[in-house]
């Protein structure tokens, strides 16, 4: 009898490790599958095979997933492998011509207020480069290759990342010049993912005696509310300078507690060490540093 065996492609341990790292980093099987460009069933299968090989559970399927003690040890062990793979990919892309695509991730306000006004000059200098700009408050993972450069209002504390301070943002209390100011004047603020940023926490403490009239999840929308006379708000001074008929006011004029200076925040340009020397990434990094030094 003739027996034909169908040989399925075997998965390497590296694929298992890469999948495990993506799940540990994103916290969810579905998010890891999206980051890796595979199906959720593939992620689940590779995790199961890795755990079979290890002879124990490496993570608990909760939401988000939780690493076991062995899983935490494995994650620390394979991180250099992930960094090495990224470095190898960067070396293959390191050609003398400035071509290809560079991905920048930052918040929408930076895209609208700064980057969009300067793109014409960038493409005159680098006509063969393409930019992919992700406007999000989410911390996209540079280590996973989801972005090449991140512009963030916080210095990263973990990972093989390099950070350069581009600018410092300061804040003040602002109101429309047409708004009648008194101790009970309405105030407006931020909610959702921005509810816990330092300047919003400052505003909540200053106006602790009364709730906000309106809360929005967009700093630019907050500025438009102030411009329209809807209420007082803590705003970045750079944004306030772009609004019409808006003035900075002392806390006492609007019934707010004077808590001292509002904490400033620095904008950092963050790049993974495996990509910082790529010519295209260096070119975009230099352009970003230049436009923020001009503003």
C-alpha positions in Angstrom: 0.0 0.0 0.0 1.3 3.5 -0.8 1.0 5.9 2.1 1.3 9.6 1.4 2.1 11.8 4.4 1.1 15.5 4.1 3.9 17.5 5.8 2.7 20.7 7.3 5.3 23.5 7.7 6.7 23.4 11.2 6.8 26.5 13.4 10.1 27.4 14.9 10.6 28.2 18.6 11.4 31.7 17.5 7.8 32.1 16.3 6.5 30.9 19.6 8.8 33.3 21.5 7.8 36.2 19.3 4.1 35.4 19.8 4.5 35.1 23.5 6.3 38.5 23.7 3.5 40.1 21.7 0.8 38.7 23.9 2.7 39.7 27.1 3.3 43.2 25.7 -0.3 43.9 24.4 -2.1 42.0 27.1 -4.6 40.3 24.8 -4.5 37.6 22.2 -6.5 39.6 19.7 -4.2 42.6 20.0 -1.1 40.4 19.6 -2.6 38.8 16.5 -3.2 42.2 15.0 0.3 43.4 15.7 1.8 40.2 14.2 -0.5 40.1 11.2 -1.8 36.6 12.0 -5.1 35.1 13.2 -6.0 34.8 16.8 -6.2 31.0 16.4 -2.5 31.0 15.3 -1.6 33.0 18.3 -3.5 30.6 20.6 -1.9 27.6 18.9 1.6 28.9 19.2 1.1 29.8 22.9 -0.2 26.3 23.6 2.8 24.7 21.9 5.2 26.9 23.7 3.6 25.9 27.1 3.6 22.2 26.1 7.3 22.5 25.4 7.9 24.3 28.7 5.7 21.9 30.7 3.9 24.6 32.5 1.6 27.6 32.1 3.4 30.8 31.1 0.5 33.2 31.3 -3.0 33.2 32.7 -5.7 33.9 30.1 -7.3 36.8 31.9 -8.1 40.3 30.5 -5.5 41.5 30.3 -3.3 38.4 30.5 -1.2 37.8 33.5 2.3 36.3 33.4 3.2 33.4 35.7 6.5 33.4 37.5 8.1 31.3 34.7 6.4 33.5 32.1 8.0 36.6 33.6 11.4 34.9 33.5 10.9 33.9 29.9 9.9 37.4 28.9 13.1 38.9 30.3 15.1 36.2 28.5 13.7 36.7 25.1 13.6 40.5 25.0 17.2 40.7 23.7 16.1 38.3 20.9 13.3 40.7 19.9 15.7 43.7 20.0 18.2 41.7 17.9 15.6 40.8 15.3 14.6 44.5 15.0 18.3 45.5 14.6 18.8 42.9 11.9 15.8 44.2 10.0 17.1 47.7 10.3 20.4 46.7 8.9 18.8 45.2 5.8 16.9 48.4 5.3 20.0 50.6 5.7 20.5 51.8 2.2 22.2 55.1 1.2 19.1 56.3 -0.6 16.5 58.1 1.5 13.5 56.1 0.4 10.8 54.2 2.1 8.4 54.9 4.8 8.8 56.3 8.4 6.0 56.0 10.9 5.5 58.7 13.5 3.0 58.3 16.4 1.9 61.3 18.5 -1.3 63.0 19.7 -3.7 64.6 17.3 -2.9 68.2 18.6 0.7 67.9 17.6 -0.3 66.7 14.1 -2.7 69.6 13.6 -0.8 72.4 15.3 2.7 71.6 14.2 3.4 68.8 11.7 0.7 69.5 9.2 2.0 73.1 8.7 5.6 71.9 8.0 5.1 68.9 5.7 5.6 70.9 2.5 9.1 71.7 3.5 9.9 68.2 4.5 8.9 66.8 1.1 10.9 69.4 -0.7 14.0 68.2 1.1 13.1 64.5 1.0 10.9 63.8 -2.1 11.3 60.0 -2.0 10.4 59.5 1.7 6.9 58.7 2.8 5.5 59.5 6.2 2.8 57.5 8.0 1.5 59.6 11.0 -0.6 57.9 13.7 -2.6 60.4 15.8 -3.4 58.6 19.0 -3.2 59.0 22.8 -2.2 55.3 23.0 1.4 54.4 23.6 2.3 52.5 20.5 5.1 50.1 21.0 8.4 51.1 19.4 9.9 47.9 20.4 7.3 46.0 18.4 8.0 48.0 15.3 4.5 49.6 15.3 6.1 53.0 14.9 9.6 54.3 14.1 9.4 57.6 16.1 7.1 58.6 18.9 6.4 62.1 20.1 5.2 61.8 23.7 4.6 64.1 26.7 6.5 61.7 29.0 10.0 60.2 29.0 10.0 56.4 28.6 11.1 54.5 31.6 11.6 51.0 30.1 13.0 49.4 27.0 16.0 50.1 24.7 14.8 53.6 23.8 16.5 56.9 23.3 14.6 60.1 24.2 15.3 63.7 23.3 13.4 66.7 24.7 12.0 68.8 21.9 10.0 71.4 23.8 8.4 72.3 27.1 4.7 73.1 27.4 3.4 75.5 30.1 -0.2 76.0 31.1 -2.5 78.7 32.5 -6.1 79.5 33.3 -7.9 81.0 30.3 -11.3 82.6 29.6 -12.9 84.4 26.7 -12.5 88.2 27.1 -16.2 88.5 26.6 -17.0 86.1 29.5 -18.2 87.8 32.7 -15.8 86.6 35.4 -16.9 85.9 39.0 -16.3 83.4 41.7 -18.9 81.0 40.4 -18.1 81.2 36.7 -18.4 77.8 34.9 -15.3 75.8 34.1 -14.7 73.2 31.4 -12.2 70.3 31.3 -11.1 67.0 30.0 -12.4 63.5 30.4 -11.7 59.9 29.2 -8.0 59.1 28.5 -7.0 62.7 29.4 -8.7 62.9 32.7 -5.5 62.0 34.6 -3.0 64.3 32.9 -1.3 66.7 35.4 -2.9 69.9 34.2 -6.4 68.4 34.3 -5.9 67.1 37.8 -4.7 70.6 38.7 -7.9 72.1 37.3 -10.1 69.6 39.2 -8.4 70.5 42.5 -8.6 74.2 41.8 -12.3 74.0 41.0 -13.1 71.3 43.7 -16.1 73.3 45.0 -18.1 72.8 41.8 -18.4 70.3 38.9 -17.3 71.1 35.4 -20.0 72.4 33.0 -18.6 70.3 30.1 -15.9 67.6 29.8 -14.4 66.7 26.5 -11.7 64.2 25.4 -9.8 66.6 23.1 -7.6 69.5 24.1 -8.3 71.4 20.9 -12.1 71.1 21.5 -11.5 72.4 25.1 -9.8 75.4 23.6 -12.8 76.1 21.3 -15.1 75.9 24.3 -13.1 78.6 26.0 -13.1 80.7 22.8 -16.9 80.4 22.6 -17.3 81.7 26.2 -18.6 78.3 27.5 -16.3 78.5 30.6 -12.8 78.8 32.0 -10.2 76.1 31.5 -6.6 75.2 32.0 -5.0 75.3 28.6 -1.5 74.9 27.0 -0.2 78.4 26.4 0.7 77.5 22.8 -2.9 76.5 22.1 -4.3 79.6 23.8 -2.1 81.8 21.6 -3.9 80.5 18.5 -7.4 81.3 19.9 -9.2 84.5 19.3 -10.4 86.8 22.1 -9.0 84.6 24.9 -7.0 85.9 27.8 -5.1 84.3 30.7 -6.7 85.0 34.1 -5.7 84.7 37.7 -7.4 81.8 39.6 -8.9 84.2 42.2 -10.8 86.0 39.4 -12.7 82.8 38.6 -13.2 81.3 42.1 -10.4 78.8 41.7 -8.0 77.9 44.5 -4.5 79.1 43.9 -2.4 75.9 44.0 0.7 77.5 42.7 2.3 77.0 39.3 0.6 74.4 37.0 3.1 71.6 36.3 4.8 72.0 32.9 5.2 69.0 30.6 8.0 68.2 28.2 7.6 66.7 24.7 10.0 64.0 23.9 11.1 62.4 20.7 11.5 58.7 21.3 13.3 56.2 19.0 14.2 52.5 19.5 17.9 52.0 19.6 17.7 49.5 16.7 16.3 52.1 14.4 18.0 55.4 15.4 20.9 55.0 12.9 18.7 54.3 9.9 19.3 57.2 7.4 15.5 57.7 6.9 14.8 57.7 10.6 17.7 60.1 11.2 16.4 62.4 8.5 12.9 62.5 10.0 14.3 62.9 13.6 16.4 65.8 12.5 13.4 67.4 10.7 11.3 67.1 13.9 14.0 68.5 16.1 14.3 71.5 13.7 10.7 72.4 13.5 10.2 72.3 17.3 13.3 74.4 17.9 11.7 77.0 15.5 8.3 77.1 17.2 
